[in-house]
């Protein structure tokens, strides 16, 4: 499989975006975070990243990253780091795509960040629903990634790279296919990049001299999939206390699919 040369233009039209998801496995929604909202979110993310470095709270290297860990920083459970990240997890545009692609109720499996600094060597090509036996269901994806471009995503600074249309294979990447051609998902800061769980993708190489590429990745799944983050242990108590009904569903506190309590969905 070879990558296509030209990607579809970013779109704010939901029908067009869903068609892109169906045909290519991804779509880009521009100008979702703008102005002060983008600045405050970016500041909050880089503040959390700096705090982790200062306190030595970076964990061992993520299995999908390549090369020097100091150049590819992962910030986990950003939901507990600043209320601004709660806004991203339940952003109305993001949840529109969740509802239309994998249905509702759904679970928020994880929301984390990836900062790719100059010299970052990128990552391994993979798909996100490897928890399923192959071939995967042809009825559609079992999960959906909503990535937030906090900095510009460019070819040079390590934008997420994809194999458009690979979702139609309904299987994971083989060892022999790790070097298949990919294209960079370029998008201006503030864009929302939506791609489904069968799409082959990876972190790009940051070959720039002075540009970091920060992205926040929200991973949503159907309710039968166990969350990657254990929200019941990881969350700050106030997030649960003040959560909206949608957020409670995403975290597994209300959804029927996550399990009943004495025969009913928990309050």
C-alpha positions, 0 to 999 in steps of 0.5 A: 500500500502506498500513501496518496499524494494529496489529502483532502482540505480541512473542513468544518462540515460534519457530513464532509468530515464523516465522508473523509473518515469513511473513505480515508480514515481521518479528517481535519477540522480547522479553527476549533481552538482559537485566540485566547483559548488556544493560548491558555491551553498551550500554556497549560500543557507546556506548564504541565510538561515542565513540571514533570521534567522538574520533578522527575515524573516522566515515566519509562519510555513509551513502547511506540516511541523511537530514540531519545526519550528526552526528545519525545515527552509524554504527559499522561492523564492531562485530565487531572492537570488543568480544567482546560483539558476537561473542555477538550475531552467533552468538546461538542465538536469532538463528541459529535464525531464520537456519536456519529462514528462509534455511537453513544454511550462511549468511554474516554479511554485516555487523554494524554499529550505528546511533545515532539522536540527537534531531533525527536526520532518519531514512532512505530507505525501502528493501529489503535484497536490491536486488542481485537482478533483479526480480521477486525469487524467490517461494521466500523471502528471500535475507537476514535482518536481526536487529536488537538494540534496545540502547535502547528503540525507540519512535515518538518516538526514531526506531525502525526503520519498516516497511511490513508485508507489503511483502515479498510484493511481491517487489520494491524500492520505487519513487520514487513509493512513498517516501512510503508509510505506515510504522509504527514497530517499537517494542520494549523494550531487549534485544529482538531484531527480525527482519525479512527482506530483502524488507521495506521499512524505514527509520530513523525520525525522532527527534523526542524531546528527550533520547532516543537510539536505538541498535540493532545490525544483523546481516545474514545472507545465503545463501552465494552473496551476497558479504559487505558487510564484507570479513572477511578484511581487517577482522577482528582476528586473534584473532576468527578464531583463537578463533572457533567452528565456527558463527562460522567458517561465518558469516565464510566460512572454512568454508562450501561456498557461499563456495568450496572450497580444492583441492576441499574446504571450508577448515578 
